[in-house]
Amino acid sequence: VVVLSDYDKGTLASVQQLISVAKLAGKKVLVDPKGMDFKKYQGATLITPNWSEFQAVVGECHSDDDVVSRGSALLEELQLEALLVTRGEKGMTLLQPEQEPIHLPTQAQEVFDVTGAGDTVISTLAACLAAGSSFTEATVLANQAAGLVVAKLGTATITQQELKATLHTLEEMPRGFVSADDLATAISTARVNGEKIVLTNGCFDILHPGHVRYLQQAKNLGDRLVILVNDDASVSRLKGPERPINNLETRAEMLSALACVDWVCAFAEDSPREHICRILPDILVKGGDYKCIEDIEGHDCVAKAGGSTYVLDYVDGCSTTNLIKNIRDSSDKR
């Protein structure tokens, strides 16, 4: 795929030659046009004029029918495979020869800055078409991408996770024990929906009432609760060779069964800091055995990103260590 973004500064003075060479090489040519003369883009695969650029060339349009009739004439005149008109708050219109027009409503929830929206559209189209998507599929994704980027201030970019998140609802996202990739997508989806992320971590070897009450408190601080749970090897390194009592799958299943828990994700390192600093929850919480926030790993990353860290109370006498001791003492008495 070849992308030609014309800013009318003279760089693309020989644009027709570039299109010809690219087409001879079997490349798709996408053009973000500029100016009143669209004939110089003849033979391109697709052009993406915005609303004012399109009307400046074809005349004022008062309805979708006007857009379709005049756009179809332009499509034929320029020998294009597709024409995508970006129409601001009215969304986008995709025209292709001998196919029904596709009108997509805008996906923008809020518009703070339209700077770079056209660049976002054509770059998303290029990536999709290079990956083998159809014009329709590529346009749907480009429309989603544009809706995200105009909600940001200045010339902004969007991430893969942000884009993936717009294609799913939270109901479609996996819940419970998830992979790191699925967790990242789920969190992005939650944030797109304006939800606050709470995160905690630990071994959670034998789930007890202290854990349950602590996790319920944590969930009450936000909308979505994420638990990073140590895998078996890291529990053994931290707690000793006789631990964990319950393996990772069992611990994750028990945690996932709690109504207050949204997502559980395992990590292999002794410290969760790297994962906390990547996720950057709105709120980081730990249990009451921490005396000060500065001792909580990842608190600095969270604070720098504008989040908060809290130490929550544990239930007195409720701990995995005490449970194991009581079980052993009871066994010895027998």
Kinemage of the C-alpha trace (Angstrom):
@kinemage 1
@onewidth
@group {chain A} dominant
@subgroup {mainchain}
@vectorlist {calphas} color= white
{ca val a 1} P 0.000 0.000 0.000
{ca val a 2} L 1.211 3.500 -0.895
{ca val a 3} L -0.204 6.458 1.036
{ca leu a 4} L -0.059 9.927 -0.514
{ca ser a 5} L -1.062 12.681 1.900
{ca asp a 6} L -1.297 15.905 -0.075
{ca tyr a 7} L -0.813 19.109 1.926
{ca asp a 8} L -0.596 21.239 -1.247
{ca lys a 9} L 2.984 22.269 -0.445
{ca gly a 10} L 4.515 21.118 -3.736
{ca thr a 11} L 5.933 17.785 -2.592
{ca leu a 12} L 3.343 15.875 -4.634
{ca ala a 13} L 3.654 18.034 -7.759
{ca ser a 14} L 4.206 14.846 -9.799
{ca val a 15} L 1.501 12.851 -8.039
{ca gln a 16} L 0.193 11.314 -11.281
{ca gln a 17} L 3.607 9.780 -11.960
{ca leu a 18} L 3.751 8.386 -8.426
{ca ile a 19} L 0.313 6.827 -8.835
{ca ser a 20} L 1.263 5.266 -12.173
{ca val a 21} L 4.511 3.784 -10.867
{ca ala a 22} L 2.832 2.416 -7.744
{ca lys a 23} L -0.033 0.851 -9.717
{ca leu a 24} L 2.429 -0.749 -12.145
{ca ala a 25} L 4.135 -2.286 -9.117
{ca gly a 26} L 0.814 -3.757 -8.020
{ca lys a 27} L 0.352 -1.444 -5.046
{ca lys a 28} L -2.863 0.048 -3.739
{ca val a 29} L -2.646 3.852 -3.722
{ca leu a 30} L -4.548 5.784 -1.064
{ca val a 31} L -4.728 9.565 -1.320
{ca asp a 32} L -5.716 12.179 1.243
{ca pro a 33} L -6.419 14.972 -1.279
{ca lys a 34} L -6.051 18.737 -1.166
{ca gly a 35} L -7.157 21.583 -3.404
{ca met a 36} L -9.772 21.977 -6.118
{ca asp a 37} L -8.211 19.696 -8.744
{ca phe a 38} L -8.908 16.031 -8.048
{ca lys a 39} L -8.106 15.000 -11.632
{ca lys a 40} L -4.445 14.682 -10.685
{ca tyr a 41} L -5.431 11.710 -8.482
{ca gln a 42} L -6.948 9.795 -11.403
{ca gly a 43} L -6.213 6.081 -11.228
{ca ala a 44} L -5.624 5.992 -7.481
{ca thr a 45} L -7.235 3.149 -5.564
{ca leu a 46} L -9.094 5.341 -3.085
{ca ile a 47} L -9.244 8.990 -2.058
{ca thr a 48} L -10.499 10.362 1.267
{ca pro a 49} L -11.694 13.978 0.903
{ca asn a 50} L -13.222 15.633 3.934
{ca trp a 51} L -16.620 17.312 3.726
{ca ser a 52} L -15.407 20.765 2.696
{ca glu a 53} L -12.899 19.377 0.164
{ca phe a 54} L -15.546 17.146 -1.398
{ca gln a 55} L -18.128 19.928 -1.736
{ca ala a 56} L -15.530 22.338 -3.117
{ca val a 57} L -15.033 19.941 -6.032
{ca val a 58} L -18.537 18.531 -6.659
{ca gly a 59} L -20.716 21.367 -5.363
{ca glu a 60} L -22.842 21.809 -2.262
{ca cys a 61} L -24.656 18.673 -1.110
{ca his a 62} L -27.926 18.906 0.848
{ca ser a 63} L -28.688 15.216 1.314
{ca asp a 64} L -27.224 11.723 1.267
{ca asp a 65} L -28.639 11.338 -2.241
{ca asp a 66} L -26.613 14.356 -3.384
{ca val a 67} L -23.471 12.852 -1.872
{ca val a 68} L -24.083 9.521 -3.582
{ca ser a 69} L -24.935 10.908 -7.032
{ca arg a 70} L -22.093 13.422 -7.169
{ca gly a 71} L -19.649 11.089 -5.471
{ca ser a 72} L -20.467 8.290 -7.906
{ca ala a 73} L -19.800 10.624 -10.830
{ca leu a 74} L -16.449 11.574 -9.302
{ca leu a 75} L -15.658 7.899 -8.687
{ca glu a 76} L -16.200 7.125 -12.364
{ca glu a 77} L -14.392 10.208 -13.626
{ca leu a 78} L -11.260 9.484 -11.581
{ca gln a 79} L -11.391 5.718 -12.218
{ca leu a 80} L -11.213 4.960 -8.510
{ca glu a 81} L -11.949 1.658 -6.797
{ca ala a 82} L -13.467 3.492 -3.854
{ca leu a 83} L -14.260 6.978 -2.590
{ca leu a 84} L -14.528 7.682 1.138
{ca val a 85} L -16.000 11.042 2.138
{ca thr a 86} L -15.446 11.985 5.778
{ca arg a 87} L -18.400 14.130 6.837
{ca gly a 88} L -17.592 15.316 10.345
{ca glu a 89} L -20.520 14.902 12.728
{ca lys a 90} L -22.441 13.089 9.951
{ca gly a 91} L -19.919 10.258 9.858
{ca met a 92} L -18.556 8.787 6.625
{ca thr a 93} L -19.852 7.690 3.238
{ca leu a 94} L -18.128 4.921 1.275
{ca leu a 95} L -18.827 4.616 -2.459
{ca gln a 96} L -17.684 1.765 -4.703
{ca pro a 97} L -18.565 0.995 -8.347
{ca glu a 98} L -21.749 -1.075 -8.736
{ca gln a 99} L -22.230 -1.404 -4.976
{ca glu a 100} L -24.690 0.121 -2.564
{ca pro a 101} L -23.366 3.209 -0.737
{ca ile a 102} L -22.418 2.741 2.901
{ca his a 103} L -23.215 5.537 5.345
{ca leu a 104} L -21.546 5.169 8.742
{ca pro a 105} L -22.597 7.407 11.647
{ca thr a 106} L -19.864 9.116 13.636
{ca gln a 107} L -18.446 7.115 16.545
{ca ala a 108} L -17.181 10.159 18.438
{ca gln a 109} L -18.672 10.435 21.940
{ca glu a 110} L -16.982 13.789 22.521
{ca val a 111} L -15.014 16.008 20.148
{ca phe a 112} L -12.147 17.974 21.662
{ca asp a 113} L -9.836 18.404 18.668
{ca val a 114} L -10.163 17.270 15.033
{ca thr a 115} L -6.452 17.840 14.351
{ca gly a 116} L -5.011 14.778 12.636
{ca ala a 117} L -8.361 13.017 12.191
{ca gly a 118} L -7.815 12.680 8.440
{ca asp a 119} L -4.357 11.225 9.003
{ca thr a 120} L -5.841 8.715 11.436
{ca val a 121} L -8.461 7.679 8.889
{ca ile a 122} L -6.079 7.096 6.001
{ca ser a 123} L -3.446 5.355 8.128
{ca thr a 124} L -6.056 2.975 9.547
{ca leu a 125} L -7.381 2.301 6.049
{ca ala a 126} L -3.861 1.575 4.827
{ca ala a 127} L -3.111 -0.834 7.660
{ca cys a 128} L -6.392 -2.689 7.150
{ca leu a 129} L -6.103 -2.947 3.371
{ca ala a 130} L -2.496 -4.111 3.660
{ca ala a 131} L -3.734 -6.861 5.989
{ca gly a 132} L -6.295 -7.992 3.420
{ca ser a 133} L -9.450 -6.276 4.689
{ca ser a 134} L -12.174 -5.174 2.302
{ca phe a 135} L -12.932 -1.487 1.751
{ca thr a 136} L -16.011 -1.851 3.942
{ca glu a 137} L -14.146 -3.536 6.792
{ca ala a 138} L -11.338 -0.993 6.603
{ca thr a 139} L -13.806 1.899 6.629
{ca val a 140} L -15.620 0.590 9.705
{ca leu a 141} L -12.328 0.416 11.605
{ca ala a 142} L -11.195 3.827 10.316
{ca asn a 143} L -14.478 5.318 11.517
{ca gln a 144} L -13.896 3.866 14.981
{ca ala a 145} L -10.319 5.174 15.002
{ca ala a 146} L -11.414 8.675 14.029
{ca gly a 147} L -13.990 8.677 16.828
{ca leu a 148} L -11.250 7.921 19.332
{ca val a 149} L -8.664 10.410 18.105
{ca val a 150} L -10.979 13.439 18.022
{ca ala a 151} L -11.675 12.876 21.716
{ca lys a 152} L -8.022 13.687 22.461
{ca leu a 153} L -6.363 17.087 22.578
{ca gly a 154} L -3.806 18.039 19.942
{ca thr a 155} L -2.277 15.815 17.292
{ca ala a 156} L -2.818 12.460 18.958
{ca thr a 157} L -2.474 8.768 18.208
{ca ile a 158} L -4.493 5.776 19.307
{ca thr a 159} L -3.237 2.426 20.527
{ca gln a 160} L -4.099 -1.015 19.257
{ca gln a 161} L -5.790 -1.788 22.564
{ca glu a 162} L -7.956 1.346 22.360
{ca leu a 163} L -9.062 0.400 18.875
{ca lys a 164} L -9.783 -3.202 19.830
{ca ala a 165} L -11.759 -2.019 22.820
{ca thr a 166} L -14.198 -0.051 20.656
{ca leu a 167} L -15.129 -3.228 18.812
{ca his a 168} L -16.291 -5.018 21.943
{ca thr a 169} L -18.783 -4.340 24.659
{ca leu a 170} L -17.949 -5.270 28.219
{ca glu a 171} L -20.557 -8.031 28.023
{ca glu a 172} L -18.553 -9.630 25.221
{ca met a 173} L -15.283 -9.464 27.114
{ca pro a 174} L -14.063 -12.485 29.096
{ca arg a 175} L -14.472 -12.298 32.843
{ca gly a 176} L -12.562 -14.139 35.553
{ca phe a 177} L -9.158 -15.719 34.865
{ca val a 178} L -7.773 -14.047 31.730
{ca ser a 179} L -4.517 -13.692 29.825
{ca ala a 180} L -2.472 -10.499 29.966
{ca asp a 181} L -3.612 -9.571 26.435
{ca asp a 182} L -7.289 -10.112 27.236
{ca leu a 183} L -6.873 -8.120 30.443
{ca ala a 184} L -5.360 -5.188 28.543
{ca thr a 185} L -8.268 -5.178 26.090
{ca ala a 186} L -10.849 -5.490 28.875
{ca ile a 187} L -9.323 -2.582 30.784
{ca ser a 188} L -9.242 -0.432 27.651
{ca thr a 189} L -12.906 -1.228 27.052
{ca ala a 190} L -13.780 -0.289 30.626
{ca arg a 191} L -11.930 2.999 30.295
{ca val a 192} L -13.660 3.834 27.019
{ca asn a 193} L -16.877 3.421 29.008
{ca gly a 194} L -15.599 5.817 31.686
{ca glu a 195} L -15.127 3.163 34.365
{ca lys a 196} L -12.612 3.389 37.211
{ca ile a 197} L -10.085 0.550 37.538
{ca val a 198} L -9.076 -0.778 40.976
{ca leu a 199} L -6.115 -3.171 41.213
{ca thr a 200} L -4.623 -5.328 43.924
{ca asn a 201} L -2.199 -8.240 43.964
{ca gly a 202} L -1.164 -11.172 46.108
{ca cys a 203} L -0.859 -14.938 46.487
{ca phe a 204} L -4.386 -15.616 47.817
{ca asp a 205} L -3.320 -19.165 48.650
{ca ile a 206} L -6.252 -20.150 50.873
{ca leu a 207} L -9.189 -17.815 50.375
{ca his a 208} L -10.701 -16.751 53.714
{ca pro a 209} L -13.187 -14.135 55.041
{ca gly a 210} L -10.414 -11.583 55.462
{ca his a 211} L -9.662 -11.766 51.745
{ca val a 212} L -13.338 -11.568 50.816
{ca arg a 213} L -14.051 -8.467 52.899
{ca tyr a 214} L -10.850 -6.812 51.714
{ca leu a 215} L -11.732 -7.427 48.054
{ca gln a 216} L -15.270 -6.158 48.592
{ca gln a 217} L -13.832 -2.961 50.087
{ca ala a 218} L -11.509 -2.633 47.104
{ca lys a 219} L -14.342 -3.033 44.576
{ca asn a 220} L -16.350 -0.327 46.356
{ca leu a 221} L -13.597 2.177 45.493
{ca gly a 222} L -14.237 1.909 41.751
{ca asp a 223} L -16.081 0.092 38.984
{ca arg a 224} L -13.803 -2.786 37.962
{ca leu a 225} L -11.563 -4.874 40.225
{ca val a 226} L -8.414 -6.497 38.832
{ca ile a 227} L -6.387 -9.037 40.818
{ca leu a 228} L -2.817 -9.849 39.824
{ca val a 229} L -2.102 -13.239 41.387
{ca asn a 230} L 1.340 -14.807 41.836
{ca asp a 231} L 1.910 -18.008 39.899
{ca asp a 232} L 2.973 -21.162 41.752
{ca ala a 233} L 6.718 -20.708 41.290
{ca ser a 234} L 6.712 -17.143 42.591
{ca val a 235} L 4.597 -18.165 45.619
{ca ser a 236} L 7.177 -20.835 46.449
{ca arg a 237} L 9.997 -18.332 46.206
{ca leu a 238} L 8.166 -15.845 48.424
{ca lys a 239} L 6.523 -18.171 50.959
{ca gly a 240} L 8.715 -21.281 50.984
{ca pro a 241} L 8.854 -24.677 49.279
{ca glu a 242} L 5.667 -25.971 50.969
{ca arg a 243} L 3.574 -23.251 49.369
{ca pro a 244} L 1.262 -22.769 47.614
{ca ile a 245} L -1.267 -25.064 49.208
{ca asn a 246} L -3.588 -24.493 46.239
{ca asn a 247} L -2.230 -24.302 42.701
{ca leu a 248} L -2.696 -21.283 40.450
{ca glu a 249} L -5.761 -22.627 38.631
{ca thr a 250} L -7.539 -23.346 41.920
{ca arg a 251} L -6.679 -19.962 43.403
{ca ala a 252} L -7.766 -18.140 40.247
{ca glu a 253} L -11.051 -20.079 40.108
{ca met a 254} L -11.860 -19.219 43.723
{ca leu a 255} L -11.125 -15.525 43.192
{ca ser a 256} L -13.094 -15.419 39.942
{ca ala a 257} L -16.141 -16.844 41.730
{ca leu a 258} L -16.417 -13.713 43.883
{ca ala a 259} L -19.024 -11.254 42.591
{ca cys a 260} L -16.762 -8.305 43.399
{ca val a 261} L -13.923 -9.560 41.169
{ca asp a 262} L -13.902 -8.748 37.460
{ca trp a 263} L -10.570 -10.036 36.195
{ca val a 264} L -7.804 -12.249 37.575
{ca cys a 265} L -4.445 -12.407 35.798
{ca ala a 266} L -1.322 -14.351 36.776
{ca phe a 267} L 2.219 -13.018 36.862
{ca ala a 268} L 5.481 -14.925 37.234
{ca glu a 269} L 7.779 -12.325 38.762
{ca asp a 270} L 8.322 -11.891 42.500
{ca ser a 271} L 7.232 -8.264 42.179
{ca pro a 272} L 4.084 -7.025 40.392
{ca arg a 273} L 5.611 -3.585 39.822
{ca glu a 274} L 6.170 -3.991 36.066
{ca his a 275} L 2.550 -5.016 35.531
{ca ile a 276} L 1.129 -2.294 37.775
{ca cys a 277} L 3.160 0.355 35.959
{ca arg a 278} L 1.910 -0.936 32.611
{ca ile a 279} L -1.755 -1.136 33.626
{ca leu a 280} L -1.726 2.126 35.647
{ca pro a 281} L -4.950 1.559 37.597
{ca asp a 282} L -6.941 4.505 38.872
{ca ile a 283} L -6.664 3.026 42.357
{ca leu a 284} L -4.056 0.620 43.749
{ca val a 285} L -4.897 -1.141 47.023
{ca lys a 286} L -3.111 -3.468 49.445
{ca gly a 287} L -4.035 -5.109 52.727
{ca gly a 288} L -3.525 -3.703 56.211
{ca asp a 289} L -0.153 -5.331 56.892
{ca tyr a 290} L 1.425 -2.399 55.011
{ca lys a 291} L 2.282 0.481 57.330
{ca cys a 292} L 2.848 3.153 54.688
{ca ile a 293} L 1.943 3.677 51.056
{ca glu a 294} L 5.589 4.152 50.064
{ca asp a 295} L 6.185 0.446 50.789
{ca ile a 296} L 3.623 -0.624 48.193
{ca glu a 297} L 5.238 -1.595 44.909
{ca gly a 298} L 4.017 0.428 41.955
{ca his a 299} L 2.548 3.274 44.023
{ca asp a 300} L 4.922 5.783 42.390
{ca cys a 301} L 3.818 4.859 38.844
{ca val a 302} L 0.175 5.104 39.838
{ca ala a 303} L 0.679 8.491 41.507
{ca lys a 304} L 2.580 9.848 38.508
{ca ala a 305} L -0.349 8.871 36.268
{ca gly a 306} L -2.803 10.675 38.554
{ca gly a 307} L -4.051 7.626 40.461
{ca ser a 308} L -4.305 6.888 44.181
{ca thr a 309} L -3.005 4.163 46.498
{ca tyr a 310} L -4.800 2.960 49.626
{ca val a 311} L -4.068 0.542 52.468
{ca leu a 312} L -7.241 -1.325 53.438
{ca asp a 313} L -7.920 -3.066 56.735
{ca tyr a 314} L -7.612 -6.813 57.103
{ca val a 315} L -9.854 -8.776 59.481
{ca asp a 316} L -7.928 -9.459 62.700
{ca gly a 317} L -6.817 -13.059 63.004
{ca cys a 318} L -7.702 -13.930 59.405
{ca ser a 319} L -4.625 -14.943 57.460
{ca thr a 320} L -3.465 -17.858 55.355
{ca thr a 321} L -0.544 -18.422 57.727
{ca asn a 322} L -2.903 -18.708 60.722
{ca leu a 323} L -5.199 -21.046 58.814
{ca ile a 324} L -2.322 -23.368 57.936
{ca lys a 325} L -1.099 -23.289 61.564
{ca asn a 326} L -4.569 -24.112 62.898
{ca ile a 327} L -4.923 -27.018 60.475
{ca arg a 328} L -1.534 -28.410 61.480
{ca asp a 329} L -2.226 -27.959 65.202
{ca ser a 330} L -5.552 -29.736 64.812
{ca ser a 331} L -3.891 -32.563 62.907
{ca asp a 332} L -1.178 -32.944 65.578
{ca lys a 333} L -3.799 -33.272 68.320
{ca arg a 334} L -5.285 -36.232 66.531
